[in-house]
Amino acid sequence: MNKGIRHIIFNCISTFLLVFWIYVSVDKFMELHAFQNALLRQPFPDWWADILYWTLPLSEMIIGL
């Protein structure tokens, strides 16, 4: 495979992953109550859920952008 095709494939995969990451963070913002309930069902302490409730979607959005 030549360098041009590898470059195109790499850019397509990178773009897909960035768009997917932003979509996931926007989905968490739109369904904050459901996201918080899902965090509370996880096996870590409840106070972690309070911290992750805002920091996880915000950090995903910042990294995606």
N, C-alpha and C positions, 0 to 999 in steps of 0.2 A: 504494500500500500504506500502510495507516495505521500509526501508531507502535506500537500494541499488537502487531500481527502481526510487525513488524520486531524488537521486543523479544523475543518468543517465539522467533523463528527464531535470533536472535543467541544467546540462552541455550541453545537446543538444540545449536547448533554448538559453542559453548564447552564445554558439558558433555561432548559426544562427544569433543572433542579432549583434554580433561583425563583422561577415563577411558582413552582410547587411550594417552596418554602414560604413565599409571601402569601399564597392562597391559604396555607394552613394557619398562619398568624392572623389573617383577616377573619377566617372562620372562627378562631378562638375569641376574637373581639366581638364578633356578632352573636356568639352563643356563650357569653361569659358565665351565666348561671350554670349551664350544663358542663362547662369546662371546670368550674369550681367543684361541682358535685363529683366529677370524674377524679379530680385531684384528691378529694376527701376519701375516696374509696381505695386509694393507693396505700401500700404498706409502710409509708413513712409517717412521721408525726404530723398531726393536724396543723401545727404552726408552720410547717414547711409549705403546706398548701396555701396558707395566707400569703407567704412571700412569693411563691411561684405563680400565684393567681395573676399578678400584674407583670412580674419581671420576665416570665417566660414568653408571653406574646410580644412584649416590647422588644426584648432582645432578638427574637426571631425576625421581627419587622426591621430592626436596625441592621442586622446582618444581611437580610435579603436586599435591602436598599443599598 
